[in-house]
Amino acid sequence: MALDEMEKTLRPPEIELKPYPPKVIALASGERMVVREAKREEVGVLLGTVAPLMGVPKDFYDIVAARMYSEILGWYLYRVANEFVIVGAIDGVIAGIVTSRHVTDKLGMSLHTMTIKRGLRIGAHLFAAKMEEHIEVLDEDEVWIVAESPNGFKRWMIEYELEDRSSQFPGVRHELGGVPTHVLTRKLWDAVKDVKCTGTRPVSDADLKSAEKLTMPTEYPQIPNFRR
């Protein structure tokens, strides 16, 4: 009983977030990727997917994987307030993961985006999905975003024409640290969402069934000769 009370003390206050409505995206390869919110009981397959990339320096996978691993674990253990995890799956195999956090009714904090299956803009699709969750579903006015790799900077800061908040207000810092803070406002989102945020709803029963049980990838393009 004492442990239960201590655990209650350790957990941050949380509000019940509106869930991300699943959608399906037809990829350039002809494959269909189901995008849906991950569940806490799926933490094992999520961590197992991320863990091998913590030793891959290519394209800054190591730092992104290390940080995402801790974010997913913190989410599972109720050590991060109002976090959500969205996953993209092709025939149930995880193709990408994004993490993010609801801060206030007006502000979201984008955490990380990880692409497993490269060459199909999966990271771009999933990043747009979490922006959709922040602004369309949670009704926030803006999302703070940082990039830890050149690829991320090109995909988010340049393609979305994000507002450079840190140059305007030098004291403003995203909670991930000192990387320059950029912001997606509702106005910017409205200008790009029809192009960036693709996919269809409702998702068919067959597609939902294909993503019901997540599995770890057996190959990682980032790790030559990697096989599970």
C-alpha positions, 0 to 999 in steps of 0.5 A, spaced: 500 500 500 505 504 501 508 503 494 502 504 491 501 511 495 509 513 493 507 511 485 501 516 485 506 521 488 511 520 483 506 520 477 505 527 474 498 530 473 495 527 466 489 529 462 485 524 458 487 526 451 483 525 445 486 519 441 488 520 434 483 517 429 487 511 425 488 512 418 491 509 412 496 511 407 497 508 400 505 509 399 509 510 393 511 502 393 504 500 393 504 498 400 498 500 405 501 503 412 496 504 417 497 510 422 494 509 429 496 511 436 500 506 440 498 503 446 502 502 453 501 495 453 505 495 446 511 498 449 515 492 448 515 491 441 516 499 440 522 499 445 525 493 441 524 496 435 528 502 437 534 499 441 538 497 435 538 504 432 542 507 439 548 504 436 548 507 429 551 514 428 549 514 421 544 520 420 544 521 427 540 515 429 544 514 435 541 520 439 534 520 436 534 513 438 536 514 445 532 519 446 526 516 443 527 510 447 527 514 454 521 517 451 517 511 450 519 508 457 517 514 460 511 514 457 510 507 459 512 508 466 508 514 467 514 519 468 512 524 462 506 528 462 501 527 457 505 524 452 502 520 446 506 515 441 503 514 434 506 508 429 506 507 422 505 499 420 505 496 414 502 489 415 503 490 422 511 491 421 513 497 424 515 502 419 516 508 423 514 511 430 513 519 433 513 521 440 510 528 442 507 531 448 501 536 450 503 541 454 497 546 455 491 547 451 494 551 447 501 548 446 504 542 444 511 539 444 514 535 438 519 530 441 522 525 436 520 522 429 524 515 427 523 512 420 525 505 420 523 503 412 526 509 408 525 511 401 518 512 402 517 519 406 514 515 412 517 520 417 514 525 413 507 522 413 508 520 421 510 527 422 504 530 419 500 525 423 502 528 429 502 535 427 494 533 426 494 530 433 496 536 436 492 542 432 486 538 429 485 533 435 487 536 441 486 543 438 492 547 440 495 553 437 502 551 436 507 546 436 514 547 438 519 543 434 527 542 434 531 538 429 537 534 431 539 532 424 540 535 417 534 531 414 530 533 420 531 540 419 530 540 411 523 536 412 520 540 418 524 547 418 524 548 411 519 544 408 514 547 413 517 554 413 517 554 420 517 560 424 524 561 428 522 562 435 529 562 438 531 568 433 526 572 435 526 570 443 533 568 445 530 565 451 525 561 448 528 553 448 524 547 447 524 542 452 529 537 449 535 543 450 539 548 446 537 546 439 534 552 435 526 552 437 522 553 431 514 553 431 508 550 427 503 555 428 495 554 426 496 559 420 502 555 417 499 548 418 493 550 415 497 553 409 500 546 408 496 540 411 492 539 404 499 537 401 503 534 407 497 530 411 495 525 407 491 518 408 484 516 408 479 515 413 475 511 415 480 505 415 477 498 413 476 492 418 482 489 414 487 494 414 485 495 422 486 488 423 493 488 419 496 493 424 492 490 430 498 486 432 505 490 431 511 486 430 519 489 430 522 489 423 527 484 421 531 488 417 534 495 418 537 499 412 541 503 417 544 497 419 548 493 413 547 486 414 542 486 420 537 480 421 533 479 427 
